[in-house]
Amino acid sequence: MAITEQGLMAALGTVQDPLTGQDFVSTRALRNLQVT
């Protein structure tokens, strides 16, 4: 199973920031994600 940017974004969309209670993707806390 290959790791893709879309797969990582989907997974990180379920992880909540403990300070805001929102996920990392919707708050744009995650920037410049590169899969190599």
C-alpha positions in Angstrom: 0.0 0.0 0.0 1.6 3.3 -1.1 1.4 6.4 1.0 -0.1 9.3 -0.8 -0.6 13.0 0.0 -4.3 12.5 -0.2 -4.2 9.5 2.2 -2.1 11.5 4.7 -4.4 14.5 4.5 -7.4 12.2 5.1 -5.8 10.6 8.1 -4.6 13.9 9.6 -8.1 15.2 9.1 -9.2 13.0 12.0 -6.4 14.2 14.4 -7.6 17.0 16.7 -5.4 19.9 17.8 -5.5 19.8 21.7 -5.6 23.6 21.9 -8.4 24.3 19.4 -10.3 21.0 19.3 -10.3 21.2 15.5 -8.5 18.9 13.1 -5.2 19.9 11.7 -6.4 20.0 8.1 -9.3 22.4 8.5 -7.3 24.8 10.6 -4.5 24.7 8.0 -2.0 24.0 10.8 -0.4 21.5 8.4 1.5 23.2 5.6 3.8 22.1 2.8 3.2 18.4 3.1 5.4 16.4 0.7 5.5 12.7 0.1 8.7 11.5 -1.5 
